Amino acid sequence: MQSQVDNKQVDSGAGSNQSQGFLPCWSCRGPFQVGDLFCPTCEAMLPPGQRNHFDRLGLEVAYDIDMAALDRAYFDLQRRLHPDRFATRTPRERALSQQQATSINEAYETLKDSLKRADYLVHLKGVKVFTEGCNQINDPVILMEAMELREELAETDAPEDVDRIAKATQDDIEDCEIGMSLAFKGGDLEGACSLITRLKFLRKLADEVRAHRAKLGKA
């Protein structure tokens, strides 16, 4: 029996099945479809395979997603992949269940966050993503805005000024998220990238506002 686990095609003998979206099970060699958790023939746990996060959780590839549907899909898969279900399985199946769980967790953590989801989506569409945000890291308008807001925050010890900056930052974050939704719907990847970059700066500023509040003794 073949013992090598591979997330891709296993051999040329299953070519006809593979061309129809099927792969051979590592355990019984029976056909399964990409995305199956278990082999329909022998019920062995299958490897996670090469799938994007949206597909892994059964969602359309889009910025705007149904968060309730995301939660339902994630918790259903978590229940099906719970370690207790595989305590008596073979070591390989236990290892594969852990791989599946890791892939599901990574997909969920990425898609539930608007910024991570936007970053991931432009990556899927072929845009190189930098830590600072897409390909707009030298945008002078964004850099100037970030610098001015940080200077304003650093120079004030008045709680009311900190509250004002906090509210303005949160409003800008919400505006960015609305703008990203419109940009993705309209196929404007350049616009989406610019907004992703701005949102990253704004989130950093929000963290700095919280730290400044703590310094002033205000939660």
N, C-alpha and C positions, 0 to 999 in steps of 0.2 A: 504493500500500500504506500502510495506517495505520502511522504511526511513533511515535505517542505511547504511552509505557509507563505503565500505570496498574495499581495493585494491586487496584483495585475493578472493578466492571462497566465495560465499554468502550462499549457502545451498546445501544439498545433493540432492535436487530435480532436480538440473541442472547437475547431474553427467555425463550423457551421452554427453551433450554439452561440458562440461569441458574437457572430455577425448579427444575431437576432437579439442581442442584449443579455445573453446568458453566459455564465462562467461555470467551470467544474468545481464541485465541492472538494475541499482539501481532504475530507475524510472518506466519503463514499464515491466521489467522482461524479455524482449526479448533478444535473444542471440547476443553477439558481440564478435569479435575476439580481443585477447590481442594485444594492440598497436593502436586500434581505438581511435580517439579523440572524436567521436560522435557516439551515438547509431544509427545503421542503421534503426531501427524501429521508434523510437520517436524523434530522433535527439537531445537527451539530451547530455550535456557535460559529459564525463566520467572521472573517476579518472586516474591519470598517471600510476598507477600500478608499479610493480617491474620489471624494465627493465634496462639493462646496457646502458651506454651512447651511444655506437656505434649503438645498435639496435634502440634506441630512435630517432636517426637522420638518420636511414636508411643506415648505413655504415657497411662495413665488419670489423670484429674485427681484427685489424692489426695496427702496428705502422705507416706504410706508408699509409697515406690516401690522397684522392684528396681534397685539401683545398678549391678549387672552389665548389666542390660538398657539402662540409661541410657548406660553406656560403649559398649556395642555399637552402639547406634543412632547415637551421636555420631561415633564413629570411622568407621563405615560412610559416613555422610554427608560427613565430612571427606574421605574417600578419593574419593568421587564428585564432590566439588566442588573438588578440588585444582587450583590455577591452571595446572599443566602440561597439564591436560586441555583447557584453553580457549585455549591460546596462539595457535592458528590461527583461532579464532572471530572474529566481528565485535566491534567495540568495545562495542556494546550488550550482547552476551552476556557479554563479559568483566566488564562493570560489574554485570550482573545476578548473575553467579556470585559476585562479591564481596559483593553485598547478601545473597545466600543464606547465604554463609559467616558473615557478621556476625550474621545472625539466629540461625543454629545455635549460634554461640559464645555469644551472649547467653543463649539458652535453656539451654545446658549449664551455664554458670557460675552461673546462678540455681538450677537444680534440684539440682545436686550438693551444695549447701550447705544444711544443715537450716534455718538461720535465714532465709536468702534465700528458700528454697522456701516456708516458712511465711508469710512476709511477702507473697509473690506470691500464694499461695493465698487468703489472706483478701481481698486486693485483687480477685481474680477473683470472690469471693463478695460483693463490694460494700462491704467495710469500708474506710474511708479510712485509709491507712497513713502514720504519721509516722515521722521518723527515729528517734525514741526508742522507737517501738513502738506500732502500732495506735492505739486511742483511750484508752489507759490511762496517759498520760504523767504524770498527777497522782496516781497511786496512792501513798498515804502509806506503806503497808507496804513496797513495793518501794523507794521513795526512802530510807526509813530504813535498810533492810537494806544498800543500796549505800553509804550514808554511813558506817555503823558498820564495815563491812568495809574500806573505804578508810582510815578512821582507824586501825584496828587494824594494817593493813599499813604505814602511814606511820610508826607509832610503834615498830616493832620492827626491830632489826638482827640478831636471832638467826636463823641459817639454819634451825633446826628449826621456828621459828614460821612462817617463810615457807613451808617445806615443808608444814606443816599447813594453812595458808591455801590453798595451791595445790591440795592434795588435796581439801579441802572444796569449793573452787570447782569443780573438775572433776566431783566427785560431784553437785553441784547442777546443773551444766550437763547432765549425763546424765539427771538426774531431770526437768529441764525438757523435754528432747526426748521422753522417755517420756510425760510429761503432755500434750504437744502432740499426740502420736499418738492418745492416748485422746480428747482434746478434739475433734479433727477427725473421728474415727470416730463420735463421739456427736453431731456437729453443734453443739457448744458453741463458737461463734465468740467469745463474750465471754471464756470461759475460755482459749481459744487465744491471744487478744490479750494477756491478762494475762501468760501464760507467755512470749510473744514479747518483751514488754517486759522481763521479768525476765531472760530469756536475753541480751538486748542488754547489760544492766548487767553480768551475769556475765562475758560475753566481754570487756568493757572491763576488768573487774577482773583477768581472766586475763592480759591484756596488761600491766597494771600490775605484776602479780606477776613476770612475766618480766623487766620492766625493773628491778624492785627486786632480783631475783636477780643481774642483770648488774652492778648498782651495788655489790652486796656481793662481787662477784667469783666468783659461783657460777653456772655455766651452767644 
